[in-house]
Amino acid sequence: MGTTESSIVDSARARPGLLLVIFLGGLLLVDLAAKLAGLSLLPIGGAISADRLGSNLWNGVVIGLVIGLAGIGLSMTYSILSFANFSHGDLLSTGAFTGWGVAFLIAGFGDVPVRALLSVRDAGDATAGDIGAHIISTPVAILVGLLAAFAITAAVALALDRAFYKPMRDRDGISILIASIGAALIVRYVIQFVYGSDRRGVTASVEASNLAFDPLGLSVNAHELSIVVAAIGLMLAMHFMLQHTKLGTAMRAMADNKDLALVTGIPAERVVTATWIIGGGLAGASGYLYVLLRGTIQFDFGWLLLLLIFAAVILGGIGSVYGAIAGGLVIGIVFTTSTIWIPSDFNEAAAFAVMITMLLLRPEGLFGGVSTA
Amino acid sequence: MSAEEAGSTDEHAGDERAADEPVGAGDTPSDDDEAPVSAESDAGTDHTLDGDAILRLRDLDAGYGDLQILSDVDLDVADEEFVTIVGPNGAGKSTVMKTVFGLTTHMDGTVEFEGEPIHGLAPEQIIREGIGFVPQNDNVFPGLSVRENLEMGAYILDSVPEDRIEEIYDRFPILRERSDQKAGTLSGGQRQMVAMGRALMLDPDLLLLDEPSAGLAPDLVADMFDRIDRINDSGTAVLMVEQNAKEALRRCDRGYVLVNGENRYTDRGEVLLGDEDVRKDFLGG
């Protein structure tokens, strides 16, 4: 039916672009090698040491895992509920504030007023140092905070669904998308009202928190290591759930074909509920981990991060959980390594340039068309 | 789109169906409307069974939203019977099936299954009553393995019925070989087996098949009908809508001819096949 013919034309049309991208990528790699050797080929970017390259890559992996974790929920709601959820970023903020409130409560209970602790230091003059939340000094507090972030955000996501999205279940994706922007505003300004709008430090500094990996010349922060372990653990749990449980199989079935799921007897609303619990919970956990990484918190950080999360999800192939993870890693690494050539003010632009290039060459995204929930 | 799938869309009628088109909705309705049953026709017009029926439709009005498709449809399926619905495009054949399964807007009349009214129930509840449904297109989950597709058919059970999966693998041995393969990578015939297997997972008393031969290569169609015969022989009643009307009437116990959402003729398959009016108007001579 002419499909083979048109695919040849398509690939021929794509080839000059692909060649250009390969050429530019190669040029950057050659330049990177030259920079490492102390030469300067391209007129942009300064010298770079292997150590700095290593730490750039490591930072990229850490931030990429957090973005990927956040993207899982966005991708799930897209594939199962068929809309792009713009309130997803503010679910990250929800998880971060509630989770850190609980972590503070455990870390600083007795020394600092409870109100100051639960409001993440908005209602008191305690400093982050007074509370002393850190994975090395107060590992239990950090861990319980992560669980709380997951649980509370899951509950908030479910409440938003019942209030806004469930009554609109049969409406088209654009209507629900716009409703989700409204939900995002509500969540964001409730957070601002409850927790205040100032940016503040959250984690205490602890001596000897850097673990050095001498052979790689890499210095790894204990918090970064915790984030990597937590993010990979949650991703593996997600993978197991999707591939080896009845609920996960039903989620993939609904992502594949909702009408058929209905006539097969899969209880759609129960699967949707589970989707919000898991997707919302992972968003809350990733927001909490993002604050652990950055060390500061602000009421609108999740909203500002949403664009990068969308970039990761679209890059990976929207609708695919594994694509979201892969897209997050690519976006994270581009985000940090692009500073070798360009000022760090522009690194978000570099991340989007990669996403757009990717979409020009492979419009369905990295994992698009593979269809895995 | 592959050649196999070409016949499956409504706009793109297959060769078998082309013959039906002259009497398609709105084309030459005048004679039929004025004289619903022509004098020389031998085909029956008694649309109900005297004895027990597991499925009983009476005066059924149904459609989609405000759009009414079926009016006063009567239809019976006896236990272990093989019933087929034929008629021109737009006659409401698939709508009957979807209405039984709770997928349309029920307007008036009754649908009884095994003596209980089921109109107004959701598909999830109708499955529990013992009815399985194989939709026409996109009837497997392409991203799930063959086994996972079958498991989803038994979602309402607490645990996966291994013995039932084995029975379905015995019925369709190729599926055992392809157990771990994604259903989206299977051929059209194999996908149809997965779809039937999934609908049979709960061992239904009645199986609804919406155009099972749609999208199949011609040499696979006879094979598919043989499989349906065997499913019926093993005790499952079958209600089938089929574009391949002659073959369907040859295989079935009784057939219903539906026109413009209303009953026209009802009789044994071979009687309908032998009736000049039915042949001329609905089977292409």
Contacts between the chains, C-beta under 8 A, distances in Angstrom:
chain1	res1	chain2	res2	distance
A	1	B	1	5.9
A	1	B	2	7.9
A	1	B	3	7.5
A	1	B	6	7.8
A	3	B	1	7.6
A	246	B	151	7.3
A	246	B	155	7.1
A	246	B	160	7.9
A	249	B	144	6.5
A	249	B	148	5.1
A	249	B	151	6.5
A	249	B	152	6.5
A	250	B	152	6.7
A	250	B	155	6.4
A	252	B	141	7.2
A	252	B	143	5.6
A	252	B	144	6.0
A	252	B	148	7.8
A	253	B	141	4.7
A	253	B	144	5.9
A	253	B	148	7.7
A	253	B	152	5.2
A	255	B	143	7.3
A	256	B	141	4.3
A	256	B	142	5.9
A	256	B	143	4.8
A	256	B	144	6.7
A	257	B	138	5.7
A	257	B	141	5.9
A	257	B	142	7.7
A	259	B	135	7.4
A	259	B	138	7.6
A	260	B	135	6.7
A	260	B	138	6.3
A	260	B	139	6.3
A	260	B	140	7.6
A	260	B	141	6.5
A	261	B	141	7.8
A	261	B	152	7.7
A	262	B	103	7.8
A	262	B	123	5.6
A	262	B	124	7.7
A	263	B	101	6.5
A	263	B	103	7.1
A	263	B	123	5.3
A	263	B	133	5.0
A	263	B	135	6.0
A	264	B	127	7.9
A	264	B	152	5.2
A	264	B	153	6.0
A	264	B	155	6.7
A	264	B	198	6.4
A	265	B	123	6.8
A	265	B	124	5.0
A	265	B	127	4.1
A	265	B	128	7.7
A	265	B	153	7.5
A	265	B	155	5.4
A	265	B	156	5.2
A	265	B	202	8.0
A	266	B	124	7.9
A	266	B	152	6.3
A	266	B	155	5.1
A	267	B	124	6.1
A	267	B	155	7.5
A	370	B	143	7.6
A	371	B	142	6.5
A	371	B	143	4.0
A	371	B	184	7.6
A	372	B	143	6.0
A	373	B	143	7.8
